[in-house]
Amino acid sequence: MANLLFYKNPVPLNKNDHKDKKISSLGQSFMFARETNSVILAGVEFSEAAKEYPIVFTQAGDKVVPVALLGLRNDENLFVDANGGWNGRYIPSFIRRYPFVLAAAGETGQQAVCIDDAFEGFNDDEGEPLFAGEETAPILQQAMEFLEEDQKQHLRTVAFVERLRDNDLLMSLNAKVDMVDGQQFGLTGLLAIDEKKLLQMPDDKALQLFRSGELSWIYCQLMSLGNMGKMVDRIAARIAAAE
């Protein structure tokens, strides 16, 4: 899964090239994510995300990352409706940060605040300005603070996943999905936490997970798998609406 997914043309923001740029309708439409069936999730999001989405782990390059499943089939997001609204109570931060993102820029690869140049609300005429003279305007300042906190949480999540791997707590999850019309299809290449191995951990390592607050993340992930059935219900409802 590509880290930038629905970002078509992220460009570094700077006050020289973008001094007159504005943002309009920020966050009002999620059509940009309508074909995105999963997004990377930070551990701190697990408690809210687990109420609606199945949370699993998947391979992303040489890393393993937790993701929220937004759909069970390719190019399908079951939470974006026909009008671009988000049909769910919790919106993952990966979605909420759009059109802004931290991305490597230039030859040094240093991370910079970028914006998707293809975002239709990025324009010269309408909306809130990104810059006020030499200073960043409030909307950009808020986006930068959001991205900074988001990055901190994802780095914490990277360390969490490494602890899971070091303790051999991840196992393959091969789920079979039964559709209402009798069809079946499998979900492969996914990982989940192995509760049996968790219960066999030495006391000192289990205590470390408890003290870090990450034990709750683990049980949120395990409980979230019960949302698979709700995803099937969403598919059925979408099929019925299209008939």
C-alpha positions as CSV (number, residue, x, y, z in Angstrom):
1,M,0.0,0.0,0.0
2,A,1.5,3.3,-1.1
3,N,2.0,5.8,1.7
4,L,0.5,8.6,-0.4
5,L,-2.4,6.6,-1.9
6,F,-4.9,9.2,-3.2
7,Y,-2.4,12.1,-3.3
8,K,-2.0,12.7,-7.0
9,N,0.6,15.5,-7.1
10,P,2.0,16.5,-3.6
11,V,4.1,19.6,-3.8
12,P,6.1,21.4,-1.0
13,L,4.4,24.5,0.2
14,N,6.3,27.7,0.4
15,K,5.3,31.4,0.6
16,N,7.0,32.4,-2.6
17,D,5.2,30.0,-4.9
18,H,1.9,29.8,-3.0
19,K,1.5,33.3,-1.4
20,D,-1.8,33.9,-3.1
21,K,-3.2,30.3,-2.8
22,K,-6.3,29.5,-0.9
23,I,-8.2,26.5,0.4
24,S,-11.9,26.1,-0.1
25,S,-14.4,23.4,1.0
26,L,-11.7,21.7,3.1
27,G,-13.0,18.4,4.4
28,Q,-16.5,18.8,2.9
29,S,-16.1,16.0,0.3
30,F,-14.3,12.6,0.6
31,M,-14.6,11.6,-3.1
32,F,-10.8,11.6,-3.3
33,A,-10.9,8.4,-1.1
34,R,-13.8,6.6,-2.7
35,E,-11.5,3.9,-4.2
36,T,-9.2,3.5,-1.2
37,N,-10.0,0.3,0.7
38,S,-7.6,0.7,3.6
39,V,-5.5,3.4,5.3
40,I,-2.6,3.4,7.7
41,L,-3.7,3.8,11.3
42,A,-1.9,5.1,14.4
43,G,-2.1,3.1,17.6
44,V,-3.7,6.0,19.4
45,E,-6.7,5.7,16.9
46,F,-7.4,2.1,17.7
47,S,-10.0,2.7,20.4
48,E,-12.2,4.8,18.2
49,A,-11.5,3.0,14.9
50,A,-12.2,-0.4,16.4
51,K,-15.9,0.6,16.9
52,E,-16.4,0.7,13.1
53,Y,-13.4,-0.7,11.1
54,P,-11.6,-4.1,11.1
55,I,-8.0,-3.3,12.1
56,V,-5.3,-5.5,10.7
57,F,-1.6,-5.4,9.9
58,T,-0.1,-5.6,6.4
59,Q,3.2,-5.5,4.7
60,A,4.2,-2.1,3.3
61,G,7.6,-2.5,1.6
62,D,9.9,-3.8,4.3
63,K,7.7,-2.6,7.1
64,V,4.5,-4.0,8.8
65,V,1.9,-1.3,9.4
66,P,-1.6,-1.4,11.0
67,V,-4.4,-0.4,8.7
68,A,-8.2,0.3,9.0
69,L,-10.1,-1.7,6.4
70,L,-12.5,0.6,4.6
71,G,-13.6,-2.0,2.1
72,L,-13.2,-5.7,1.5
73,R,-12.8,-5.5,-2.3
74,N,-10.2,-3.7,-4.4
75,D,-10.9,0.0,-5.2
76,E,-13.9,0.1,-2.9
77,N,-14.5,2.4,0.1
78,L,-17.7,1.4,1.9
79,F,-17.7,4.6,4.0
80,V,-17.8,7.2,1.2
81,D,-21.4,7.7,-0.1
82,A,-22.5,8.8,-3.5
83,N,-22.4,12.5,-2.5
84,G,-18.9,12.3,-1.1
85,G,-20.0,12.2,2.5
86,W,-18.3,10.0,5.1
87,N,-20.7,7.3,6.3
88,G,-19.1,6.7,9.7
89,R,-18.6,8.4,13.0
90,Y,-14.8,8.2,13.2
91,I,-12.6,9.4,10.3
92,P,-9.0,8.1,10.3
93,S,-6.4,10.8,10.6
94,F,-4.9,9.6,7.3
95,I,-8.1,10.8,5.6
96,R,-8.6,13.9,7.8
97,R,-5.2,15.4,6.9
98,Y,-5.9,15.6,3.2
99,P,-4.9,17.6,1.1
100,F,-1.9,18.2,3.4
101,V,0.8,15.7,4.0
102,L,4.4,15.4,5.2
103,A,6.6,14.0,2.4
104,A,10.2,13.9,1.4
105,A,11.2,16.9,-0.8
106,G,14.3,17.7,-2.7
107,E,17.5,15.8,-3.0
108,T,18.1,15.7,0.7
109,G,14.8,13.8,1.3
110,Q,14.0,16.1,4.2
111,Q,10.3,16.0,5.1
112,A,8.3,19.1,4.2
113,V,4.7,20.2,4.5
114,C,3.1,19.4,1.1
115,I,-0.3,19.8,-0.5
116,D,-1.9,17.9,-3.2
117,D,-1.8,20.2,-6.2
118,A,-4.6,18.2,-7.7
119,F,-7.0,19.0,-4.9
120,E,-9.8,21.0,-6.5
121,G,-10.2,23.3,-3.5
122,F,-6.6,24.5,-3.9
123,N,-7.1,27.7,-5.9
124,D,-6.3,31.5,-6.2
125,D,-9.8,32.9,-5.8
126,E,-12.0,31.3,-3.1
127,G,-11.5,30.1,0.5
128,E,-9.0,30.8,3.3
129,P,-5.5,32.0,2.4
130,L,-2.6,29.8,3.3
131,F,-0.2,32.7,3.9
132,A,-0.7,36.1,5.5
133,G,2.3,38.1,4.2
134,E,5.4,36.4,5.5
135,E,3.5,34.4,8.1
136,T,1.5,31.2,7.8
137,A,-2.2,31.8,8.0
138,P,-4.3,30.0,10.7
139,I,-5.6,27.2,8.4
140,L,-2.0,26.3,7.4
141,Q,-0.7,26.6,11.0
142,Q,-3.4,24.2,12.2
143,A,-2.6,21.8,9.4
144,M,1.1,21.9,10.3
145,E,0.3,21.2,14.0
146,F,-1.9,18.3,13.0
147,L,0.8,16.8,10.8
148,E,3.4,17.1,13.5
149,E,1.3,15.3,16.1
150,D,0.2,12.7,13.5
151,Q,3.9,12.0,12.7
152,K,4.7,11.6,16.4
153,Q,1.9,9.1,16.8
154,H,2.9,7.1,13.8
155,L,6.5,6.9,15.0
156,R,5.2,5.6,18.3
157,T,3.1,3.1,16.3
158,V,6.2,1.9,14.4
159,A,7.9,1.1,17.8
160,F,4.7,-0.7,18.9
161,V,4.7,-2.9,15.8
162,E,8.4,-3.6,16.3
163,R,7.6,-4.9,19.8
164,L,4.9,-7.1,18.4
165,R,7.4,-8.6,15.8
166,D,10.2,-9.0,18.4
167,N,7.8,-11.0,20.6
168,D,6.4,-13.0,17.6
169,L,2.9,-11.8,18.3
170,L,1.7,-11.4,14.7
171,M,0.1,-14.2,12.8
172,S,-1.4,-14.6,9.4
173,L,-5.0,-13.8,9.0
174,N,-6.7,-15.6,6.2
175,A,-10.4,-14.6,6.4
176,K,-13.2,-16.1,4.3
177,V,-16.0,-13.6,3.6
178,D,-19.5,-15.0,3.0
179,M,-21.6,-12.6,0.9
180,V,-25.4,-12.4,1.3
181,D,-25.8,-13.8,-2.3
182,G,-23.9,-16.9,-1.3
183,Q,-20.6,-15.9,-3.0
184,Q,-17.4,-16.2,-1.1
185,F,-14.0,-14.5,-1.4
186,G,-10.9,-14.6,0.7
187,L,-8.8,-11.9,2.4
188,T,-5.2,-12.9,2.2
189,G,-1.8,-11.3,3.1
190,L,-3.1,-9.8,6.3
191,L,-1.8,-10.2,9.8
192,A,-3.4,-10.0,13.3
193,I,-2.2,-10.3,16.9
194,D,-1.9,-13.8,18.2
195,E,-3.8,-13.8,21.5
196,K,-2.5,-17.2,22.5
197,K,1.1,-16.1,22.3
198,L,0.2,-12.9,24.0
199,L,-1.1,-14.9,27.0
200,Q,2.1,-16.9,27.1
201,M,4.4,-13.8,27.3
202,P,6.8,-13.6,30.2
203,D,5.4,-11.4,33.0
204,D,8.0,-8.7,32.6
205,K,7.3,-8.2,28.9
206,A,3.6,-8.2,29.4
207,L,4.0,-5.6,32.1
208,Q,5.9,-3.4,29.7
209,L,3.0,-3.5,27.2
210,F,0.6,-2.7,30.1
211,R,2.7,0.2,31.4
212,S,3.1,1.7,27.9
213,G,-0.7,1.7,27.3
214,E,-0.2,-0.5,24.3
215,L,-2.0,-3.5,25.8
216,S,-5.3,-1.7,25.2
217,W,-4.3,-1.2,21.5
218,I,-3.8,-5.0,21.2
219,Y,-7.3,-5.8,22.5
220,C,-8.8,-3.1,20.4
221,Q,-7.3,-4.7,17.4
222,L,-8.6,-8.1,18.4
223,M,-12.1,-6.9,19.0
224,S,-12.2,-4.9,15.8
225,L,-12.2,-8.1,13.7
226,G,-15.8,-8.4,14.7
227,N,-16.5,-5.6,12.3
228,M,-15.9,-7.9,9.3
229,G,-19.6,-8.8,9.4
230,K,-20.6,-5.2,9.4
231,M,-18.6,-4.6,6.2
232,V,-20.5,-7.4,4.5
233,D,-23.7,-5.7,5.6
234,R,-22.5,-2.5,4.0
235,I,-21.7,-4.2,0.7
236,A,-25.2,-5.7,0.7
237,A,-26.8,-2.4,1.4
238,R,-24.8,-0.8,-1.4
239,I,-25.8,-3.5,-3.9
240,A,-29.5,-3.2,-2.8
241,A,-29.4,0.6,-3.3
242,A,-28.0,0.2,-6.8
243,E,-30.7,-2.2,-8.0
